[in-house]
Amino acid sequence: MTRNPVQALFDWKVRGVRWIEIILLVVVAALVLSVYVAKAGAARESVRISQLEREIAETRQRVRLLRAEAARLEQPARLEVLSRSAGLAPVEMKHQADVSALDSLVPLPEPAPVAAAEPSPEAASADVASAEIGGPVVVPATTAPADESVR
């Protein structure tokens, strides 16, 4: 009687246990391990999601508190008390002006003419010396004669 090669694979035994049972046991163990790893990852993600939801709730609470604080600080009665204590008062109607009346209230000063000044010979020589040396040269502001003994 000839045996089929597939049938021989199913009948092959190692220490009294069929080879296919060993393979199936390894596959089942790998599946159990992968399910465990996936479940542990899902638990970590669940913890992270709950942390983010708590942070969102806290942030919403802070936003509500800040809006309430802004509304309290912007109350007209409170601002009026603060402005009066600082010496400020509302502008009276007689102190208001239209845009057309602004020129008559405070006339604009005429700009002073700017005359182009001729550079002095000392300044021109300092510019030339500065360009030759490669650095700035300090020229005294007064035109007093230089003391020859100081060299």
Phi and psi in radians as a Rosetta constraint file:
Dihedral C 1 N 2 CA 2 C 2 CIRCULARHARMONIC -1.621 0.35
Dihedral N 2 CA 2 C 2 N 3 CIRCULARHARMONIC 2.428 0.35
Dihedral C 2 N 3 CA 3 C 3 CIRCULARHARMONIC -1.758 0.35
Dihedral N 3 CA 3 C 3 N 4 CIRCULARHARMONIC 2.500 0.35
Dihedral C 3 N 4 CA 4 C 4 CIRCULARHARMONIC -1.234 0.35
Dihedral N 4 CA 4 C 4 N 5 CIRCULARHARMONIC 2.458 0.35
Dihedral C 4 N 5 CA 5 C 5 CIRCULARHARMONIC -1.089 0.35
Dihedral N 5 CA 5 C 5 N 6 CIRCULARHARMONIC -0.563 0.35
Dihedral C 5 N 6 CA 6 C 6 CIRCULARHARMONIC -1.227 0.35
Dihedral N 6 CA 6 C 6 N 7 CIRCULARHARMONIC -0.696 0.35
Dihedral C 6 N 7 CA 7 C 7 CIRCULARHARMONIC -1.125 0.35
Dihedral N 7 CA 7 C 7 N 8 CIRCULARHARMONIC -0.613 0.35
Dihedral C 7 N 8 CA 8 C 8 CIRCULARHARMONIC -1.164 0.35
Dihedral N 8 CA 8 C 8 N 9 CIRCULARHARMONIC -0.628 0.35
Dihedral C 8 N 9 CA 9 C 9 CIRCULARHARMONIC -1.127 0.35
Dihedral N 9 CA 9 C 9 N 10 CIRCULARHARMONIC -0.720 0.35
Dihedral C 9 N 10 CA 10 C 10 CIRCULARHARMONIC -1.240 0.35
Dihedral N 10 CA 10 C 10 N 11 CIRCULARHARMONIC -0.462 0.35
Dihedral C 10 N 11 CA 11 C 11 CIRCULARHARMONIC -1.594 0.35
Dihedral N 11 CA 11 C 11 N 12 CIRCULARHARMONIC -0.196 0.35
Dihedral C 11 N 12 CA 12 C 12 CIRCULARHARMONIC -1.147 0.35
Dihedral N 12 CA 12 C 12 N 13 CIRCULARHARMONIC 2.261 0.35
Dihedral C 12 N 13 CA 13 C 13 CIRCULARHARMONIC -2.088 0.35
Dihedral N 13 CA 13 C 13 N 14 CIRCULARHARMONIC 2.537 0.35
Dihedral C 13 N 14 CA 14 C 14 CIRCULARHARMONIC -2.169 0.35
Dihedral N 14 CA 14 C 14 N 15 CIRCULARHARMONIC 1.979 0.35
Dihedral C 14 N 15 CA 15 C 15 CIRCULARHARMONIC 0.911 0.35
Dihedral N 15 CA 15 C 15 N 16 CIRCULARHARMONIC 0.680 0.35
Dihedral C 15 N 16 CA 16 C 16 CIRCULARHARMONIC 1.554 0.35
Dihedral N 16 CA 16 C 16 N 17 CIRCULARHARMONIC 0.016 0.35
Dihedral C 16 N 17 CA 17 C 17 CIRCULARHARMONIC -2.038 0.35
Dihedral N 17 CA 17 C 17 N 18 CIRCULARHARMONIC 2.320 0.35
Dihedral C 17 N 18 CA 18 C 18 CIRCULARHARMONIC -1.179 0.35
Dihedral N 18 CA 18 C 18 N 19 CIRCULARHARMONIC 2.531 0.35
Dihedral C 18 N 19 CA 19 C 19 CIRCULARHARMONIC -1.033 0.35
Dihedral N 19 CA 19 C 19 N 20 CIRCULARHARMONIC -0.711 0.35
Dihedral C 19 N 20 CA 20 C 20 CIRCULARHARMONIC -1.141 0.35
Dihedral N 20 CA 20 C 20 N 21 CIRCULARHARMONIC -0.564 0.35
Dihedral C 20 N 21 CA 21 C 21 CIRCULARHARMONIC -1.174 0.35
Dihedral N 21 CA 21 C 21 N 22 CIRCULARHARMONIC -0.640 0.35
Dihedral C 21 N 22 CA 22 C 22 CIRCULARHARMONIC -1.138 0.35
Dihedral N 22 CA 22 C 22 N 23 CIRCULARHARMONIC -0.755 0.35
Dihedral C 22 N 23 CA 23 C 23 CIRCULARHARMONIC -1.105 0.35
Dihedral N 23 CA 23 C 23 N 24 CIRCULARHARMONIC -0.789 0.35
Dihedral C 23 N 24 CA 24 C 24 CIRCULARHARMONIC -1.121 0.35
Dihedral N 24 CA 24 C 24 N 25 CIRCULARHARMONIC -0.647 0.35
Dihedral C 24 N 25 CA 25 C 25 CIRCULARHARMONIC -1.107 0.35
Dihedral N 25 CA 25 C 25 N 26 CIRCULARHARMONIC -0.719 0.35
Dihedral C 25 N 26 CA 26 C 26 CIRCULARHARMONIC -1.141 0.35
Dihedral N 26 CA 26 C 26 N 27 CIRCULARHARMONIC -0.709 0.35
Dihedral C 26 N 27 CA 27 C 27 CIRCULARHARMONIC -1.136 0.35
Dihedral N 27 CA 27 C 27 N 28 CIRCULARHARMONIC -0.761 0.35
Dihedral C 27 N 28 CA 28 C 28 CIRCULARHARMONIC -1.108 0.35
Dihedral N 28 CA 28 C 28 N 29 CIRCULARHARMONIC -0.715 0.35
Dihedral C 28 N 29 CA 29 C 29 CIRCULARHARMONIC -1.110 0.35
Dihedral N 29 CA 29 C 29 N 30 CIRCULARHARMONIC -0.708 0.35
Dihedral C 29 N 30 CA 30 C 30 CIRCULARHARMONIC -1.125 0.35
Dihedral N 30 CA 30 C 30 N 31 CIRCULARHARMONIC -0.684 0.35
Dihedral C 30 N 31 CA 31 C 31 CIRCULARHARMONIC -1.150 0.35
Dihedral N 31 CA 31 C 31 N 32 CIRCULARHARMONIC -0.722 0.35
Dihedral C 31 N 32 CA 32 C 32 CIRCULARHARMONIC -1.115 0.35
Dihedral N 32 CA 32 C 32 N 33 CIRCULARHARMONIC -0.752 0.35
Dihedral C 32 N 33 CA 33 C 33 CIRCULARHARMONIC -1.115 0.35
Dihedral N 33 CA 33 C 33 N 34 CIRCULARHARMONIC -0.743 0.35
Dihedral C 33 N 34 CA 34 C 34 CIRCULARHARMONIC -1.162 0.35
Dihedral N 34 CA 34 C 34 N 35 CIRCULARHARMONIC -0.651 0.35
Dihedral C 34 N 35 CA 35 C 35 CIRCULARHARMONIC -1.135 0.35
Dihedral N 35 CA 35 C 35 N 36 CIRCULARHARMONIC -0.715 0.35
Dihedral C 35 N 36 CA 36 C 36 CIRCULARHARMONIC -1.088 0.35
Dihedral N 36 CA 36 C 36 N 37 CIRCULARHARMONIC -0.791 0.35
Dihedral C 36 N 37 CA 37 C 37 CIRCULARHARMONIC -1.113 0.35
Dihedral N 37 CA 37 C 37 N 38 CIRCULARHARMONIC -0.738 0.35
Dihedral C 37 N 38 CA 38 C 38 CIRCULARHARMONIC -1.119 0.35
Dihedral N 38 CA 38 C 38 N 39 CIRCULARHARMONIC -0.709 0.35
Dihedral C 38 N 39 CA 39 C 39 CIRCULARHARMONIC -1.170 0.35
Dihedral N 39 CA 39 C 39 N 40 CIRCULARHARMONIC -0.684 0.35
Dihedral C 39 N 40 CA 40 C 40 CIRCULARHARMONIC -1.140 0.35
Dihedral N 40 CA 40 C 40 N 41 CIRCULARHARMONIC -0.705 0.35
Dihedral C 40 N 41 CA 41 C 41 CIRCULARHARMONIC -1.115 0.35
Dihedral N 41 CA 41 C 41 N 42 CIRCULARHARMONIC -0.695 0.35
Dihedral C 41 N 42 CA 42 C 42 CIRCULARHARMONIC -1.153 0.35
Dihedral N 42 CA 42 C 42 N 43 CIRCULARHARMONIC -0.644 0.35
Dihedral C 42 N 43 CA 43 C 43 CIRCULARHARMONIC -1.142 0.35
Dihedral N 43 CA 43 C 43 N 44 CIRCULARHARMONIC -0.725 0.35
Dihedral C 43 N 44 CA 44 C 44 CIRCULARHARMONIC -1.091 0.35
Dihedral N 44 CA 44 C 44 N 45 CIRCULARHARMONIC -0.751 0.35
Dihedral C 44 N 45 CA 45 C 45 CIRCULARHARMONIC -1.138 0.35
Dihedral N 45 CA 45 C 45 N 46 CIRCULARHARMONIC -0.640 0.35
Dihedral C 45 N 46 CA 46 C 46 CIRCULARHARMONIC -1.109 0.35
Dihedral N 46 CA 46 C 46 N 47 CIRCULARHARMONIC -0.719 0.35
Dihedral C 46 N 47 CA 47 C 47 CIRCULARHARMONIC -1.110 0.35
Dihedral N 47 CA 47 C 47 N 48 CIRCULARHARMONIC -0.753 0.35
Dihedral C 47 N 48 CA 48 C 48 CIRCULARHARMONIC -1.110 0.35
Dihedral N 48 CA 48 C 48 N 49 CIRCULARHARMONIC -0.715 0.35
Dihedral C 48 N 49 CA 49 C 49 CIRCULARHARMONIC -1.114 0.35
Dihedral N 49 CA 49 C 49 N 50 CIRCULARHARMONIC -0.732 0.35
Dihedral C 49 N 50 CA 50 C 50 CIRCULARHARMONIC -1.165 0.35
Dihedral N 50 CA 50 C 50 N 51 CIRCULARHARMONIC -0.630 0.35
Dihedral C 50 N 51 CA 51 C 51 CIRCULARHARMONIC -1.099 0.35
Dihedral N 51 CA 51 C 51 N 52 CIRCULARHARMONIC -0.779 0.35
Dihedral C 51 N 52 CA 52 C 52 CIRCULARHARMONIC -1.119 0.35
Dihedral N 52 CA 52 C 52 N 53 CIRCULARHARMONIC -0.670 0.35
Dihedral C 52 N 53 CA 53 C 53 CIRCULARHARMONIC -1.138 0.35
Dihedral N 53 CA 53 C 53 N 54 CIRCULARHARMONIC -0.662 0.35
Dihedral C 53 N 54 CA 54 C 54 CIRCULARHARMONIC -1.134 0.35
Dihedral N 54 CA 54 C 54 N 55 CIRCULARHARMONIC -0.750 0.35
Dihedral C 54 N 55 CA 55 C 55 CIRCULARHARMONIC -1.086 0.35
Dihedral N 55 CA 55 C 55 N 56 CIRCULARHARMONIC -0.698 0.35
Dihedral C 55 N 56 CA 56 C 56 CIRCULARHARMONIC -1.116 0.35
Dihedral N 56 CA 56 C 56 N 57 CIRCULARHARMONIC -0.758 0.35
Dihedral C 56 N 57 CA 57 C 57 CIRCULARHARMONIC -1.101 0.35
Dihedral N 57 CA 57 C 57 N 58 CIRCULARHARMONIC -0.741 0.35
Dihedral C 57 N 58 CA 58 C 58 CIRCULARHARMONIC -1.119 0.35
Dihedral N 58 CA 58 C 58 N 59 CIRCULARHARMONIC -0.706 0.35
Dihedral C 58 N 59 CA 59 C 59 CIRCULARHARMONIC -1.148 0.35
Dihedral N 59 CA 59 C 59 N 60 CIRCULARHARMONIC -0.722 0.35
Dihedral C 59 N 60 CA 60 C 60 CIRCULARHARMONIC -1.082 0.35
Dihedral N 60 CA 60 C 60 N 61 CIRCULARHARMONIC -0.705 0.35
Dihedral C 60 N 61 CA 61 C 61 CIRCULARHARMONIC -1.100 0.35
Dihedral N 61 CA 61 C 61 N 62 CIRCULARHARMONIC -0.741 0.35
Dihedral C 61 N 62 CA 62 C 62 CIRCULARHARMONIC -1.105 0.35
Dihedral N 62 CA 62 C 62 N 63 CIRCULARHARMONIC -0.681 0.35
Dihedral C 62 N 63 CA 63 C 63 CIRCULARHARMONIC -1.116 0.35
Dihedral N 63 CA 63 C 63 N 64 CIRCULARHARMONIC -0.749 0.35
Dihedral C 63 N 64 CA 64 C 64 CIRCULARHARMONIC -1.077 0.35
Dihedral N 64 CA 64 C 64 N 65 CIRCULARHARMONIC -0.742 0.35
Dihedral C 64 N 65 CA 65 C 65 CIRCULARHARMONIC -1.134 0.35
Dihedral N 65 CA 65 C 65 N 66 CIRCULARHARMONIC -0.722 0.35
Dihedral C 65 N 66 CA 66 C 66 CIRCULARHARMONIC -1.161 0.35
Dihedral N 66 CA 66 C 66 N 67 CIRCULARHARMONIC -0.659 0.35
Dihedral C 66 N 67 CA 67 C 67 CIRCULARHARMONIC -1.148 0.35
Dihedral N 67 CA 67 C 67 N 68 CIRCULARHARMONIC -0.701 0.35
Dihedral C 67 N 68 CA 68 C 68 CIRCULARHARMONIC -1.135 0.35
Dihedral N 68 CA 68 C 68 N 69 CIRCULARHARMONIC -0.706 0.35
Dihedral C 68 N 69 CA 69 C 69 CIRCULARHARMONIC -1.126 0.35
Dihedral N 69 CA 69 C 69 N 70 CIRCULARHARMONIC -0.733 0.35
Dihedral C 69 N 70 CA 70 C 70 CIRCULARHARMONIC -1.114 0.35
Dihedral N 70 CA 70 C 70 N 71 CIRCULARHARMONIC -0.713 0.35
Dihedral C 70 N 71 CA 71 C 71 CIRCULARHARMONIC -1.117 0.35
Dihedral N 71 CA 71 C 71 N 72 CIRCULARHARMONIC -0.684 0.35
Dihedral C 71 N 72 CA 72 C 72 CIRCULARHARMONIC -1.146 0.35
Dihedral N 72 CA 72 C 72 N 73 CIRCULARHARMONIC -0.752 0.35
Dihedral C 72 N 73 CA 73 C 73 CIRCULARHARMONIC -1.219 0.35
Dihedral N 73 CA 73 C 73 N 74 CIRCULARHARMONIC -0.432 0.35
Dihedral C 73 N 74 CA 74 C 74 CIRCULARHARMONIC -1.645 0.35
Dihedral N 74 CA 74 C 74 N 75 CIRCULARHARMONIC 0.168 0.35
Dihedral C 74 N 75 CA 75 C 75 CIRCULARHARMONIC -1.108 0.35
Dihedral N 75 CA 75 C 75 N 76 CIRCULARHARMONIC 2.279 0.35
Dihedral C 75 N 76 CA 76 C 76 CIRCULARHARMONIC -1.044 0.35
Dihedral N 76 CA 76 C 76 N 77 CIRCULARHARMONIC -0.659 0.35
Dihedral C 76 N 77 CA 77 C 77 CIRCULARHARMONIC -1.128 0.35
Dihedral N 77 CA 77 C 77 N 78 CIRCULARHARMONIC -0.724 0.35
Dihedral C 77 N 78 CA 78 C 78 CIRCULARHARMONIC -1.141 0.35
Dihedral N 78 CA 78 C 78 N 79 CIRCULARHARMONIC -0.756 0.35
Dihedral C 78 N 79 CA 79 C 79 CIRCULARHARMONIC -1.137 0.35
Dihedral N 79 CA 79 C 79 N 80 CIRCULARHARMONIC -0.626 0.35
Dihedral C 79 N 80 CA 80 C 80 CIRCULARHARMONIC -1.153 0.35
Dihedral N 80 CA 80 C 80 N 81 CIRCULARHARMONIC -0.736 0.35
Dihedral C 80 N 81 CA 81 C 81 CIRCULARHARMONIC -1.090 0.35
Dihedral N 81 CA 81 C 81 N 82 CIRCULARHARMONIC -0.770 0.35
Dihedral C 81 N 82 CA 82 C 82 CIRCULARHARMONIC -1.129 0.35
Dihedral N 82 CA 82 C 82 N 83 CIRCULARHARMONIC -0.724 0.35
Dihedral C 82 N 83 CA 83 C 83 CIRCULARHARMONIC -1.189 0.35
Dihedral N 83 CA 83 C 83 N 84 CIRCULARHARMONIC -0.667 0.35
Dihedral C 83 N 84 CA 84 C 84 CIRCULARHARMONIC -1.179 0.35
Dihedral N 84 CA 84 C 84 N 85 CIRCULARHARMONIC -0.654 0.35
Dihedral C 84 N 85 CA 85 C 85 CIRCULARHARMONIC -1.211 0.35
Dihedral N 85 CA 85 C 85 N 86 CIRCULARHARMONIC -0.420 0.35
Dihedral C 85 N 86 CA 86 C 86 CIRCULARHARMONIC -1.527 0.35
Dihedral N 86 CA 86 C 86 N 87 CIRCULARHARMONIC -0.035 0.35
Dihedral C 86 N 87 CA 87 C 87 CIRCULARHARMONIC 1.548 0.35
Dihedral N 87 CA 87 C 87 N 88 CIRCULARHARMONIC 0.268 0.35
Dihedral C 87 N 88 CA 88 C 88 CIRCULARHARMONIC -1.683 0.35
Dihedral N 88 CA 88 C 88 N 89 CIRCULARHARMONIC 2.636 0.35
Dihedral C 88 N 89 CA 89 C 89 CIRCULARHARMONIC -2.509 0.35
Dihedral N 89 CA 89 C 89 N 90 CIRCULARHARMONIC 2.809 0.35
Dihedral C 89 N 90 CA 90 C 90 CIRCULARHARMONIC -1.145 0.35
Dihedral N 90 CA 90 C 90 N 91 CIRCULARHARMONIC 2.635 0.35
Dihedral C 90 N 91 CA 91 C 91 CIRCULARHARMONIC -1.314 0.35
Dihedral N 91 CA 91 C 91 N 92 CIRCULARHARMONIC 2.280 0.35
Dihedral C 91 N 92 CA 92 C 92 CIRCULARHARMONIC -1.379 0.35
Dihedral N 92 CA 92 C 92 N 93 CIRCULARHARMONIC 2.760 0.35
Dihedral C 92 N 93 CA 93 C 93 CIRCULARHARMONIC -1.110 0.35
Dihedral N 93 CA 93 C 93 N 94 CIRCULARHARMONIC -0.593 0.35
Dihedral C 93 N 94 CA 94 C 94 CIRCULARHARMONIC -1.270 0.35
Dihedral N 94 CA 94 C 94 N 95 CIRCULARHARMONIC -0.239 0.35
Dihedral C 94 N 95 CA 95 C 95 CIRCULARHARMONIC -1.645 0.35
Dihedral N 95 CA 95 C 95 N 96 CIRCULARHARMONIC -0.056 0.35
Dihedral C 95 N 96 CA 96 C 96 CIRCULARHARMONIC -1.554 0.35
Dihedral N 96 CA 96 C 96 N 97 CIRCULARHARMONIC 2.620 0.35
Dihedral C 96 N 97 CA 97 C 97 CIRCULARHARMONIC -2.410 0.35
Dihedral N 97 CA 97 C 97 N 98 CIRCULARHARMONIC 2.697 0.35
Dihedral C 97 N 98 CA 98 C 98 CIRCULARHARMONIC -1.398 0.35
Dihedral N 98 CA 98 C 98 N 99 CIRCULARHARMONIC 2.932 0.35
Dihedral C 98 N 99 CA 99 C 99 CIRCULARHARMONIC -1.126 0.35
Dihedral N 99 CA 99 C 99 N 100 CIRCULARHARMONIC -0.617 0.35
Dihedral C 99 N 100 CA 100 C 100 CIRCULARHARMONIC -1.208 0.35
Dihedral N 100 CA 100 C 100 N 101 CIRCULARHARMONIC -0.408 0.35
Dihedral C 100 N 101 CA 101 C 101 CIRCULARHARMONIC -1.569 0.35
Dihedral N 101 CA 101 C 101 N 102 CIRCULARHARMONIC -0.033 0.35
Dihedral C 101 N 102 CA 102 C 102 CIRCULARHARMONIC -1.147 0.35
Dihedral N 102 CA 102 C 102 N 103 CIRCULARHARMONIC -0.676 0.35
Dihedral C 102 N 103 CA 103 C 103 CIRCULARHARMONIC -1.129 0.35
Dihedral N 103 CA 103 C 103 N 104 CIRCULARHARMONIC -0.624 0.35
Dihedral C 103 N 104 CA 104 C 104 CIRCULARHARMONIC -1.316 0.35
Dihedral N 104 CA 104 C 104 N 105 CIRCULARHARMONIC -0.438 0.35
Dihedral C 104 N 105 CA 105 C 105 CIRCULARHARMONIC -1.258 0.35
Dihedral N 105 CA 105 C 105 N 106 CIRCULARHARMONIC -0.864 0.35
Dihedral C 105 N 106 CA 106 C 106 CIRCULARHARMONIC -2.361 0.35
Dihedral N 106 CA 106 C 106 N 107 CIRCULARHARMONIC 1.758 0.35
Dihedral C 106 N 107 CA 107 C 107 CIRCULARHARMONIC -1.220 0.35
Dihedral N 107 CA 107 C 107 N 108 CIRCULARHARMONIC 2.521 0.35
Dihedral C 107 N 108 CA 108 C 108 CIRCULARHARMONIC -1.302 0.35
Dihedral N 108 CA 108 C 108 N 109 CIRCULARHARMONIC 2.354 0.35
Dihedral C 108 N 109 CA 109 C 109 CIRCULARHARMONIC -1.248 0.35
Dihedral N 109 CA 109 C 109 N 110 CIRCULARHARMONIC 2.577 0.35
Dihedral C 109 N 110 CA 110 C 110 CIRCULARHARMONIC -1.293 0.35
Dihedral N 110 CA 110 C 110 N 111 CIRCULARHARMONIC 2.368 0.35
Dihedral C 110 N 111 CA 111 C 111 CIRCULARHARMONIC -1.203 0.35
Dihedral N 111 CA 111 C 111 N 112 CIRCULARHARMONIC 2.453 0.35
Dihedral C 111 N 112 CA 112 C 112 CIRCULARHARMONIC -1.293 0.35
Dihedral N 112 CA 112 C 112 N 113 CIRCULARHARMONIC 2.413 0.35
Dihedral C 112 N 113 CA 113 C 113 CIRCULARHARMONIC -1.190 0.35
Dihedral N 113 CA 113 C 113 N 114 CIRCULARHARMONIC 2.456 0.35
Dihedral C 113 N 114 CA 114 C 114 CIRCULARHARMONIC -1.772 0.35
Dihedral N 114 CA 114 C 114 N 115 CIRCULARHARMONIC 2.102 0.35
Dihedral C 114 N 115 CA 115 C 115 CIRCULARHARMONIC -1.705 0.35
Dihedral N 115 CA 115 C 115 N 116 CIRCULARHARMONIC 2.385 0.35
Dihedral C 115 N 116 CA 116 C 116 CIRCULARHARMONIC -1.370 0.35
Dihedral N 116 CA 116 C 116 N 117 CIRCULARHARMONIC 2.151 0.35
Dihedral C 116 N 117 CA 117 C 117 CIRCULARHARMONIC -1.609 0.35
Dihedral N 117 CA 117 C 117 N 118 CIRCULARHARMONIC 2.440 0.35
Dihedral C 117 N 118 CA 118 C 118 CIRCULARHARMONIC -1.350 0.35
Dihedral N 118 CA 118 C 118 N 119 CIRCULARHARMONIC 2.324 0.35
Dihedral C 118 N 119 CA 119 C 119 CIRCULARHARMONIC -1.213 0.35
Dihedral N 119 CA 119 C 119 N 120 CIRCULARHARMONIC 2.498 0.35
Dihedral C 119 N 120 CA 120 C 120 CIRCULARHARMONIC -1.267 0.35
Dihedral N 120 CA 120 C 120 N 121 CIRCULARHARMONIC 2.774 0.35
Dihedral C 120 N 121 CA 121 C 121 CIRCULARHARMONIC -1.084 0.35
Dihedral N 121 CA 121 C 121 N 122 CIRCULARHARMONIC -0.577 0.35
Dihedral C 121 N 122 CA 122 C 122 CIRCULARHARMONIC -1.147 0.35
Dihedral N 122 CA 122 C 122 N 123 CIRCULARHARMONIC -0.718 0.35
Dihedral C 122 N 123 CA 123 C 123 CIRCULARHARMONIC -1.155 0.35
Dihedral N 123 CA 123 C 123 N 124 CIRCULARHARMONIC -0.681 0.35
Dihedral C 123 N 124 CA 124 C 124 CIRCULARHARMONIC -1.143 0.35
Dihedral N 124 CA 124 C 124 N 125 CIRCULARHARMONIC -0.708 0.35
Dihedral C 124 N 125 CA 125 C 125 CIRCULARHARMONIC -1.209 0.35
Dihedral N 125 CA 125 C 125 N 126 CIRCULARHARMONIC -0.578 0.35
Dihedral C 125 N 126 CA 126 C 126 CIRCULARHARMONIC -1.164 0.35
Dihedral N 126 CA 126 C 126 N 127 CIRCULARHARMONIC -0.671 0.35
Dihedral C 126 N 127 CA 127 C 127 CIRCULARHARMONIC -1.118 0.35
Dihedral N 127 CA 127 C 127 N 128 CIRCULARHARMONIC -0.698 0.35
Dihedral C 127 N 128 CA 128 C 128 CIRCULARHARMONIC -1.176 0.35
Dihedral N 128 CA 128 C 128 N 129 CIRCULARHARMONIC -0.744 0.35
Dihedral C 128 N 129 CA 129 C 129 CIRCULARHARMONIC -1.138 0.35
Dihedral N 129 CA 129 C 129 N 130 CIRCULARHARMONIC -0.673 0.35
Dihedral C 129 N 130 CA 130 C 130 CIRCULARHARMONIC -1.105 0.35
Dihedral N 130 CA 130 C 130 N 131 CIRCULARHARMONIC -0.728 0.35
Dihedral C 130 N 131 CA 131 C 131 CIRCULARHARMONIC -1.188 0.35
Dihedral N 131 CA 131 C 131 N 132 CIRCULARHARMONIC -0.625 0.35
Dihedral C 131 N 132 CA 132 C 132 CIRCULARHARMONIC -1.270 0.35
Dihedral N 132 CA 132 C 132 N 133 CIRCULARHARMONIC -0.711 0.35
Dihedral C 132 N 133 CA 133 C 133 CIRCULARHARMONIC -1.369 0.35
Dihedral N 133 CA 133 C 133 N 134 CIRCULARHARMONIC -0.579 0.35
Dihedral C 133 N 134 CA 134 C 134 CIRCULARHARMONIC 1.682 0.35
Dihedral N 134 CA 134 C 134 N 135 CIRCULARHARMONIC 0.219 0.35
Dihedral C 134 N 135 CA 135 C 135 CIRCULARHARMONIC -2.577 0.35
Dihedral N 135 CA 135 C 135 N 136 CIRCULARHARMONIC 3.012 0.35
Dihedral C 135 N 136 CA 136 C 136 CIRCULARHARMONIC -1.329 0.35
Dihedral N 136 CA 136 C 136 N 137 CIRCULARHARMONIC 2.540 0.35
Dihedral C 136 N 137 CA 137 C 137 CIRCULARHARMONIC -2.015 0.35
Dihedral N 137 CA 137 C 137 N 138 CIRCULARHARMONIC 2.285 0.35
Dihedral C 137 N 138 CA 138 C 138 CIRCULARHARMONIC -1.515 0.35
Dihedral N 138 CA 138 C 138 N 139 CIRCULARHARMONIC 2.166 0.35
Dihedral C 138 N 139 CA 139 C 139 CIRCULARHARMONIC -1.907 0.35
Dihedral N 139 CA 139 C 139 N 140 CIRCULARHARMONIC 2.260 0.35
Dihedral C 139 N 140 CA 140 C 140 CIRCULARHARMONIC -1.108 0.35
Dihedral N 140 CA 140 C 140 N 141 CIRCULARHARMONIC 2.570 0.35
Dihedral C 140 N 141 CA 141 C 141 CIRCULARHARMONIC -1.283 0.35
Dihedral N 141 CA 141 C 141 N 142 CIRCULARHARMONIC -0.506 0.35
Dihedral C 141 N 142 CA 142 C 142 CIRCULARHARMONIC -1.611 0.35
Dihedral N 142 CA 142 C 142 N 143 CIRCULARHARMONIC 2.771 0.35
Dihedral C 142 N 143 CA 143 C 143 CIRCULARHARMONIC -1.815 0.35
Dihedral N 143 CA 143 C 143 N 144 CIRCULARHARMONIC 0.554 0.35
Dihedral C 143 N 144 CA 144 C 144 CIRCULARHARMONIC -1.253 0.35
Dihedral N 144 CA 144 C 144 N 145 CIRCULARHARMONIC 2.574 0.35
Dihedral C 144 N 145 CA 145 C 145 CIRCULARHARMONIC -1.143 0.35
Dihedral N 145 CA 145 C 145 N 146 CIRCULARHARMONIC 2.478 0.35
Dihedral C 145 N 146 CA 146 C 146 CIRCULARHARMONIC -1.312 0.35
Dihedral N 146 CA 146 C 146 N 147 CIRCULARHARMONIC 2.532 0.35
Dihedral C 146 N 147 CA 147 C 147 CIRCULARHARMONIC -1.401 0.35
Dihedral N 147 CA 147 C 147 N 148 CIRCULARHARMONIC 2.106 0.35
Dihedral C 147 N 148 CA 148 C 148 CIRCULARHARMONIC -1.274 0.35
Dihedral N 148 CA 148 C 148 N 149 CIRCULARHARMONIC -0.425 0.35
Dihedral C 148 N 149 CA 149 C 149 CIRCULARHARMONIC -1.398 0.35
Dihedral N 149 CA 149 C 149 N 150 CIRCULARHARMONIC -0.174 0.35
Dihedral C 149 N 150 CA 150 C 150 CIRCULARHARMONIC -1.432 0.35
Dihedral N 150 CA 150 C 150 N 151 CIRCULARHARMONIC -0.229 0.35
